[in-house]
Amino acid sequence: MTIHNALSQARLARSATLLLAAVLLGACGSGSSPHSAVSAAAVRKTCLQVSAVLSDGPDPGADPVGYAEAQIRPLHQVHAPDKALGNAISALADAYRKFFASDGTGSAGKDAVAAASKRINSFCPGAAS
C-alpha cells in the first residue's frame, strides 16, 4: 500500500466517521419545533463543509505550515447558521493564520490551533482531528 493510498483511506474513514456522527446527532437532537430541526440540519451541513475543508491540502504531518496556509481562506468562506459555530470556525482560520505567519515555530501558533481545533470538535466531532 502506498502512502497516497493510506492517506486516501484515512481521509475516507474520517469523512465516514463524521457523516455517521452527524446522522447520530441528528437522530438524537430532534427538537420540538420545525425551527430547531432546520437549525440542526444546517449545523450538520456546516460540519460536513468544515470537515471537507480540513481534509484538503497538503498532508499536515509532512507539511504543517503548507497545510495551515491551505485552510485559512476556505475556512473563512464557510458560513455557519449558528453564531458560536461561526466564531469557532473563524477562530480556527485565525489560528492557522497565526501558525502560518510564525512559519510553524513557537508555541503560540501551535497552541492556538490546538485550542481552536478542540472547539471545532465540540461542535463537529472529529472534524479537526
C-alpha positions, 0 to 999 in steps of 0.5 A: 500500500502506498502512502497516497493510498493510506492517506486516501483511506484515512481521509475516507474513514474520517469523512465516514466517521463524521457523516455517521456522527452527524446522522447520530446527532441528528437522530438524537437532537430532534427538537420540538419545533420545525425551527430547531430541526432546520437549525440542526440540519444546517449545523450538520451541513456546516460540519460536513463543509468544515470537515471537507475543508480540513481534509484538503491540502497538503498532508499536515504531518509532512507539511504543517505550515503548507497545510495551515496556509491551505485552510485559512481562506476556505475556512473563512468562506464557510458560513455557519447558521449558528453564531458560536459555530461561526466564531469557532470556525473563524477562530480556527482560520485565525489560528492557522493564520497565526501558525502560518505567519510564525512559519510553524515555530513557537508555541503560540501558533501551535497552541492556538490551533490546538485550542481552536481545533478542540472547539471545532470538535465540540461542535463537529466531532472529529472534524479537526482531528 
